[in-house]
Amino acid sequence: MKTLRERIEVDLVKFTESVSKANKLEFTKEESTIFELSKMYAQDSKSWLDKGDLDTSFSSISYAHGLLDAILKIKHVIE
């Protein structure tokens, strides 16, 4: 079983991979705002991870994934 730190680290890598897909898309102004927010939450997750606050880091990366997944779903990149 992975530790919480390991799960967060894996999620950060997966998020970066999803951002690579999203960077190829064109966004409306609203979608662009949400995309930028998702990246800010991921950056927050990294900061909290570096500070050792794993719970907040995990919450932040989970929220970042949710925002990004919503955009990718709207754009029909994921099912």
N, CA, C and O atoms as a GROMACS GRO file, in nm:
protein
  316
    1MET      N    1   0.084  -0.117   0.000
    1MET     CA    2   0.000   0.000   0.000
    1MET      C    3   0.089   0.125   0.000
    1MET      O    4   0.187   0.132   0.074
    2LYS      N    5   0.054   0.221  -0.083
    2LYS     CA    6   0.132   0.344  -0.094
    2LYS      C    7   0.103   0.436   0.024
    2LYS      O    8  -0.008   0.439   0.078
    3THR      N    9   0.205   0.509   0.063
    3THR     CA   10   0.185   0.612   0.165
    3THR      C   11   0.111   0.729   0.102
    3THR      O   12   0.102   0.740  -0.020
    4LEU      N   13   0.060   0.816   0.186
    4LEU     CA   14  -0.009   0.934   0.136
    4LEU      C   15   0.086   1.019   0.052
    4LEU      O   16   0.047   1.070  -0.053
    5ARG      N   17   0.209   1.035   0.096
    5ARG     CA   18   0.308   1.112   0.020
    5ARG      C   19   0.328   1.052  -0.120
    5ARG      O   20   0.333   1.125  -0.218
    6GLU      N   21   0.339   0.920  -0.128
    6GLU     CA   22   0.356   0.853  -0.257
    6GLU      C   23   0.235   0.874  -0.347
    6GLU      O   24   0.249   0.897  -0.467
    7ARG      N   25   0.116   0.867  -0.289
    7ARG     CA   26  -0.007   0.889  -0.368
    7ARG      C   27  -0.009   1.030  -0.424
    7ARG      O   28  -0.046   1.051  -0.540
    8ILE      N   29   0.029   1.128  -0.342
    8ILE     CA   30   0.031   1.266  -0.387
    8ILE      C   31   0.133   1.283  -0.500
    8ILE      O   32   0.104   1.347  -0.601
    9GLU      N   33   0.250   1.226  -0.482
    9GLU     CA   34   0.354   1.237  -0.584
    9GLU      C   35   0.308   1.177  -0.717
    9GLU      O   36   0.334   1.234  -0.823
   10VAL      N   37   0.240   1.063  -0.712
   10VAL     CA   38   0.185   1.001  -0.833
   10VAL      C   39   0.078   1.091  -0.894
   10VAL      O   40   0.075   1.110  -1.016
   11ASP      N   41  -0.008   1.146  -0.811
   11ASP     CA   42  -0.114   1.235  -0.861
   11ASP      C   43  -0.057   1.360  -0.927
   11ASP      O   44  -0.112   1.408  -1.026
   12LEU      N   45   0.052   1.413  -0.873
   12LEU     CA   46   0.115   1.530  -0.934
   12LEU      C   47   0.169   1.497  -1.073
   12LEU      O   48   0.159   1.578  -1.165
   13VAL      N   49   0.226   1.378  -1.089
   13VAL     CA   50   0.275   1.336  -1.220
   13VAL      C   51   0.158   1.319  -1.317
   13VAL      O   52   0.165   1.364  -1.431
   14LYS      N   53   0.052   1.254  -1.272
   14LYS     CA   54  -0.065   1.234  -1.357
   14LYS      C   55  -0.126   1.368  -1.398
   14LYS      O   56  -0.171   1.386  -1.511
   15PHE      N   57  -0.128   1.462  -1.304
   15PHE     CA   58  -0.181   1.594  -1.334
   15PHE      C   59  -0.098   1.660  -1.444
   15PHE      O   60  -0.154   1.718  -1.538
   16THR      N   61   0.032   1.652  -1.433
   16THR     CA   62   0.121   1.710  -1.534
   16THR      C   63   0.095   1.647  -1.672
   16THR      O   64   0.096   1.717  -1.773
   17GLU      N   65   0.072   1.518  -1.675
   17GLU     CA   66   0.040   1.450  -1.801
   17GLU      C   67  -0.091   1.502  -1.859
   17GLU      O   68  -0.102   1.522  -1.980
   18SER      N   69  -0.190   1.523  -1.774
   18SER     CA   70  -0.319   1.575  -1.821
   18SER      C   71  -0.307   1.719  -1.870
   18SER      O   72  -0.373   1.759  -1.966
   19VAL      N   73  -0.222   1.797  -1.805
   19VAL     CA   74  -0.199   1.935  -1.849
   19VAL      C   75  -0.139   1.935  -1.989
   19VAL      O   76  -0.171   2.021  -2.071
   20SER      N   77  -0.051   1.840  -2.016
   20SER     CA   78   0.009   1.830  -2.150
   20SER      C   79  -0.099   1.810  -2.256
   20SER      O   80  -0.092   1.869  -2.364
   21LYS      N   81  -0.197   1.727  -2.226
   21LYS     CA   82  -0.310   1.708  -2.319
   21LYS      C   83  -0.389   1.837  -2.333
   21LYS      O   84  -0.424   1.878  -2.444
   22ALA      N   85  -0.416   1.900  -2.222
   22ALA     CA   86  -0.499   2.021  -2.222
   22ALA      C   87  -0.430   2.138  -2.290
   22ALA      O   88  -0.498   2.222  -2.349
   23ASN      N   89  -0.299   2.144  -2.285
   23ASN     CA   90  -0.226   2.254  -2.349
   23ASN      C   91  -0.246   2.257  -2.500
   23ASN      O   92  -0.221   2.360  -2.562
   24LYS      N   93  -0.290   2.148  -2.559
   24LYS     CA   94  -0.312   2.140  -2.703
   24LYS      C   95  -0.451   2.189  -2.744
   24LYS      O   96  -0.482   2.198  -2.863
   25LEU      N   97  -0.534   2.220  -2.646
   25LEU     CA   98  -0.673   2.256  -2.673
   25LEU      C   99  -0.692   2.407  -2.674
   25LEU      O  100  -0.613   2.483  -2.618
   26GLU      N  101  -0.798   2.448  -2.741
   26GLU     CA  102  -0.840   2.588  -2.736
   26GLU      C  103  -0.952   2.600  -2.634
   26GLU      O  104  -1.040   2.514  -2.628
   27PHE      N  105  -0.947   2.706  -2.554
   27PHE     CA  106  -1.044   2.725  -2.447
   27PHE      C  107  -1.121   2.854  -2.464
   27PHE      O  108  -1.070   2.952  -2.519
   28THR      N  109  -1.244   2.852  -2.416
   28THR     CA  110  -1.317   2.977  -2.400
   28THR      C  111  -1.252   3.052  -2.284
   28THR      O  112  -1.166   2.998  -2.215
   29LYS      N  113  -1.292   3.174  -2.264
   29LYS     CA  114  -1.236   3.253  -2.154
   29LYS      C  115  -1.264   3.184  -2.019
   29LYS      O  116  -1.175   3.176  -1.934
   30GLU      N  117  -1.386   3.135  -2.002
   30GLU     CA  118  -1.423   3.069  -1.877
   30GLU      C  119  -1.344   2.940  -1.856
   30GLU      O  120  -1.297   2.912  -1.745
   31GLU      N  121  -1.330   2.861  -1.963
   31GLU     CA  122  -1.253   2.737  -1.953
   31GLU      C  123  -1.106   2.766  -1.921
   31GLU      O  124  -1.044   2.695  -1.842
   32SER      N  125  -1.054   2.870  -1.982
   32SER     CA  126  -0.915   2.909  -1.955
   32SER      C  127  -0.896   2.946  -1.808
   32SER      O  128  -0.794   2.913  -1.748
   33THR      N  129  -0.994   3.016  -1.753
   33THR     CA  130  -0.986   3.054  -1.611
   33THR      C  131  -0.983   2.929  -1.523
   33THR      O  132  -0.904   2.922  -1.429
   34ILE      N  133  -1.068   2.832  -1.553
   34ILE     CA  134  -1.072   2.709  -1.474
   34ILE      C  135  -0.943   2.630  -1.492
   34ILE      O  136  -0.891   2.573  -1.396
   35PHE      N  137  -0.890   2.627  -1.614
   35PHE     CA  138  -0.764   2.559  -1.640
   35PHE      C  139  -0.651   2.620  -1.557
   35PHE      O  140  -0.573   2.548  -1.495
   36GLU      N  141  -0.644   2.751  -1.554
   36GLU     CA  142  -0.542   2.819  -1.474
   36GLU      C  143  -0.561   2.791  -1.325
   36GLU      O  144  -0.463   2.771  -1.252
   37LEU      N  145  -0.685   2.789  -1.279
   37LEU     CA  146  -0.711   2.757  -1.139
   37LEU      C  147  -0.663   2.616  -1.105
   37LEU      O  148  -0.605   2.594  -0.999
   38SER      N  149  -0.687   2.523  -1.195
   38SER     CA  150  -0.643   2.386  -1.168
   38SER      C  151  -0.492   2.380  -1.153
   38SER      O  152  -0.441   2.309  -1.066
   39LYS      N  153  -0.420   2.455  -1.236
   39LYS     CA  154  -0.274   2.456  -1.224
   39LYS      C  155  -0.229   2.524  -1.095
   39LYS      O  156  -0.128   2.485  -1.037
   40MET      N  157  -0.302   2.625  -1.050
   40MET     CA  158  -0.267   2.690  -0.924
   40MET      C  159  -0.288   2.594  -0.807
   40MET      O  160  -0.207   2.590  -0.714
   41TYR      N  161  -0.397   2.518  -0.810
   41TYR     CA  162  -0.420   2.420  -0.703
   41TYR      C  163  -0.311   2.313  -0.702
   41TYR      O  164  -0.269   2.268  -0.596
   42ALA      N  165  -0.265   2.272  -0.820
   42ALA     CA  166  -0.156   2.174  -0.826
   42ALA      C  167  -0.028   2.233  -0.768
   42ALA      O  168   0.046   2.165  -0.696
   43GLN      N  169  -0.003   2.359  -0.798
   43GLN     CA  170   0.116   2.425  -0.740
   43GLN      C  171   0.102   2.435  -0.589
   43GLN      O  172   0.199   2.414  -0.515
   44ASP      N  173  -0.018   2.468  -0.543
   44ASP     CA  174  -0.042   2.469  -0.398
   44ASP      C  175  -0.014   2.332  -0.336
   44ASP      O  176   0.044   2.323  -0.228
   45SER      N  177  -0.056   2.227  -0.406
   45SER     CA  178  -0.033   2.092  -0.357
   45SER      C  179   0.116   2.066  -0.339
   45SER      O  180   0.158   2.010  -0.238
   46LYS      N  181   0.197   2.107  -0.438
   46LYS     CA  182   0.341   2.090  -0.427
   46LYS      C  183   0.396   2.166  -0.307
   46LYS      O  184   0.480   2.115  -0.233
   47SER      N  185   0.348   2.288  -0.288
   47SER     CA  186   0.395   2.370  -0.175
   47SER      C  187   0.361   2.304  -0.042
   47SER      O  188   0.445   2.297   0.048
   48TRP      N  189   0.236   2.257  -0.028
   48TRP     CA  190   0.196   2.191   0.096
   48TRP      C  191   0.275   2.063   0.117
   48TRP      O  192   0.311   2.030   0.230
   49LEU      N  193   0.302   1.990   0.010
   49LEU     CA  194   0.381   1.868   0.020
   49LEU      C  195   0.521   1.900   0.072
   49LEU      O  196   0.573   1.832   0.161
   50ASP      N  197   0.581   2.005   0.017
   50ASP     CA  198   0.716   2.045   0.062
   50ASP      C  199   0.717   2.085   0.210
   50ASP      O  200   0.817   2.068   0.279
   51LYS      N  201   0.605   2.139   0.258
   51LYS     CA  202   0.594   2.181   0.398
   51LYS      C  203   0.556   2.066   0.490
   51LYS      O  204   0.556   2.080   0.612
   52GLY      N  205   0.522   1.951   0.430
   52GLY     CA  206   0.487   1.834   0.510
   52GLY      C  207   0.340   1.824   0.547
   52GLY      O  208   0.301   1.736   0.624
   53ASP      N  209   0.257   1.914   0.494
   53ASP     CA  210   0.113   1.910   0.522
   53ASP      C  211   0.047   1.822   0.416
   53ASP      O  212  -0.006   1.870   0.316
   54LEU      N  213   0.051   1.692   0.440
   54LEU     CA  214   0.005   1.595   0.341
   54LEU      C  215  -0.145   1.600   0.318
   54LEU      O  216  -0.191   1.581   0.206
   55ASP      N  217  -0.222   1.624   0.423
   55ASP     CA  218  -0.368   1.629   0.408
   55ASP      C  219  -0.409   1.742   0.315
   55ASP      O  220  -0.491   1.722   0.225
   56THR      N  221  -0.355   1.860   0.337
   56THR     CA  222  -0.389   1.975   0.253
   56THR      C  223  -0.334   1.956   0.112
   56THR      O  224  -0.400   1.993   0.014
   57SER      N  225  -0.217   1.898   0.101
   57SER     CA  226  -0.159   1.870  -0.030
   57SER      C  227  -0.247   1.775  -0.109
   57SER      O  228  -0.273   1.797  -0.228
   58PHE      N  229  -0.294   1.670  -0.044
   58PHE     CA  230  -0.380   1.573  -0.111
   58PHE      C  231  -0.512   1.637  -0.153
   58PHE      O  232  -0.562   1.612  -0.263
   59SER      N  233  -0.568   1.719  -0.066
   59SER     CA  234  -0.693   1.788  -0.100
   59SER      C  235  -0.673   1.880  -0.220
   59SER      O  236  -0.758   1.886  -0.309
   60SER      N  237  -0.562   1.949  -0.222
   60SER     CA  238  -0.534   2.043  -0.331
   60SER      C  239  -0.518   1.973  -0.465
   60SER      O  240  -0.573   2.017  -0.565
   61ILE      N  241  -0.442   1.863  -0.468
   61ILE     CA  242  -0.422   1.794  -0.595
   61ILE      C  243  -0.551   1.726  -0.639
   61ILE      O  244  -0.577   1.714  -0.759
   62SER      N  245  -0.631   1.681  -0.546
   62SER     CA  246  -0.760   1.621  -0.582
   62SER      C  247  -0.851   1.725  -0.645
   62SER      O  248  -0.919   1.696  -0.744
   63TYR      N  249  -0.853   1.844  -0.589
   63TYR     CA  250  -0.936   1.951  -0.644
   63TYR      C  251  -0.883   1.993  -0.782
   63TYR      O  252  -0.961   2.018  -0.874
   64ALA      N  253  -0.751   2.000  -0.796
   64ALA     CA  254  -0.691   2.034  -0.925
   64ALA      C  255  -0.732   1.934  -1.032
   64ALA      O  256  -0.768   1.972  -1.144
   65HIS      N  257  -0.727   1.805  -0.998
   65HIS     CA  258  -0.769   1.701  -1.092
   65HIS      C  259  -0.916   1.717  -1.128
   65HIS      O  260  -0.954   1.703  -1.245
   66GLY      N  261  -0.998   1.745  -1.031
   66GLY     CA  262  -1.141   1.760  -1.058
   66GLY      C  263  -1.169   1.874  -1.156
   66GLY      O  264  -1.248   1.858  -1.249
   67LEU      N  265  -1.104   1.986  -1.135
   67LEU     CA  266  -1.123   2.099  -1.226
   67LEU      C  267  -1.074   2.065  -1.367
   67LEU      O  268  -1.143   2.090  -1.466
   68LEU      N  269  -0.955   2.007  -1.375
   68LEU     CA  270  -0.900   1.974  -1.506
   68LEU      C  271  -0.980   1.865  -1.575
   68LEU      O  272  -1.004   1.873  -1.695
   69ASP      N  273  -1.022   1.764  -1.501
   69ASP     CA  274  -1.104   1.659  -1.560
   69ASP      C  275  -1.236   1.713  -1.614
   69ASP      O  276  -1.283   1.667  -1.718
   70ALA      N  277  -1.294   1.809  -1.546
   70ALA     CA  278  -1.418   1.869  -1.595
   70ALA      C  279  -1.397   1.936  -1.730
   70ALA      O  280  -1.480   1.923  -1.820
   71ILE      N  281  -1.286   2.007  -1.744
   71ILE     CA  282  -1.256   2.072  -1.872
   71ILE      C  283  -1.231   1.968  -1.981
   71ILE      O  284  -1.283   1.980  -2.092
   72LEU      N  285  -1.153   1.866  -1.950
   72LEU     CA  286  -1.124   1.763  -2.049
   72LEU      C  287  -1.250   1.687  -2.089
   72LEU      O  288  -1.263   1.644  -2.203
   73LYS      N  289  -1.341   1.671  -1.996
   73LYS     CA  290  -1.469   1.607  -2.027
   73LYS      C  291  -1.551   1.694  -2.122
   73LYS      O  292  -1.608   1.644  -2.219
   74ILE      N  293  -1.557   1.822  -2.093
   74ILE     CA  294  -1.631   1.915  -2.179
   74ILE      C  295  -1.572   1.915  -2.322
   74ILE      O  296  -1.645   1.924  -2.420
   75LYS      N  297  -1.442   1.905  -2.329
   75LYS     CA  298  -1.372   1.907  -2.459
   75LYS      C  299  -1.368   1.769  -2.525
   75LYS      O  300  -1.311   1.753  -2.632
   76HIS      N  301  -1.430   1.670  -2.460
   76HIS     CA  302  -1.438   1.533  -2.513
   76HIS      C  303  -1.301   1.466  -2.528
   76HIS      O  304  -1.281   1.384  -2.616
   77VAL      N  305  -1.208   1.503  -2.440
   77VAL     CA  306  -1.077   1.440  -2.439
   77VAL      C  307  -1.081   1.313  -2.356
   77VAL      O  308  -1.009   1.217  -2.384
   78ILE      N  309  -1.167   1.312  -2.253
   78ILE     CA  310  -1.186   1.194  -2.170
   78ILE      C  311  -1.335   1.162  -2.168
   78ILE      O  312  -1.420   1.248  -2.193
   79GLU      N  313  -1.365   1.038  -2.137
   79GLU     CA  314  -1.506   0.996  -2.128
   79GLU      C  315  -1.559   1.012  -1.988
   79GLU      O  316  -1.675   0.982  -1.962
   0.00000   0.00000   0.00000
